Amino acid sequence: MLDIEVIEDPAAAEASLDPIRTRILQELAEPASATQLSTKVGLPRQKVNYHLKALERHGLVELVEERRKGNVTERVLRATAASYLISPVALASVAPDPRRFSDRFSAFWLLALAARTVQEMGKLIAGAAAAKKKLASFAIDGEVTFRSASDRAAFAEELGVAVTRLVDKYHDGGADAAASGAREHRLVVVLHPALKENTQHSPEKEQDND
């Protein structure tokens, strides 16, 4: 079972978004049969089987074992992942494209970059799993509090300078880079306001801090 599976197929995405099937996927973090699931989700076994077949058809659940009980063979299944994320590939015709934006201060560009990250990481994770190799990646997640908008702007400027300096130091863009085994990596740095917990989001208050 994967920790996170990125869904790229539109039909699989549609199947996963059904509320009942979402509940079934949640319950199938641990292997279970249709009979066991029917008790947990409060549906007849036949209904559960219908949803299980749809999920299995789209590769979202997998067979763990078959148990013989009298004249009946009971199938035990589990979800293929602990969590699922729908890739922008599933909505390819309307997926955000970072190339449409050029403003580094645009929230829409940030979203487009995030969408591309989901799309690319999904493909990389699938490829690494198929090759049975570990995927080399790195991320930092943290919070910083600014006293003023000017402090935030100064931080963003210094951060950009520091990152550019590091890129200039380590980037190998020579003609023989590929021949020497060098591999291109993508670098994305984002900064955005943190959501306020237990309070209703107010765009006006966010703008007051700009």
Disulfide bonds with the S-S distance in Angstrom:
none
